[in-house]
Amino acid sequence: MAAHNDIGAYGEYLVMERLAQIAPVAPGRVADVRFMECEIEVKAARPSRYNGKRALGYQFSLRRPGHSELRAPVVVLVCLPLSSPEYTAFVIPADKLDGLAKVAVPLDVEGYEGLWAPYRERWEVIADFVGGN
């Protein structure tokens, strides 16, 4: 469990570091990060086998019974490769994730053309929610 918490904390750190280049950031009031009063939920994952498949990919748990629901308008999914300090982020409006318990992204995030591909490195999505919009 400690490794899981460390990965989550590292994902939050990376998002805060990225956003701090634009404006001040702080820990969130109801989510992980607050940027210009916009709350942001951060989910981070290392490659793993998911959904009973043999292939590796990134799996993000969004909701679990007995745990909190998403409470922010924006979710950032941080894909942390095992052998590189580089990461890929998917910046997704939370309403696009309604009803989903998990999201999976294949290991080849750069070649990925699936449902979440339009949100790859789309940091400007956050601007749509700054100021409580």
Disulfide bonds with the S-S distance in Angstrom:
none
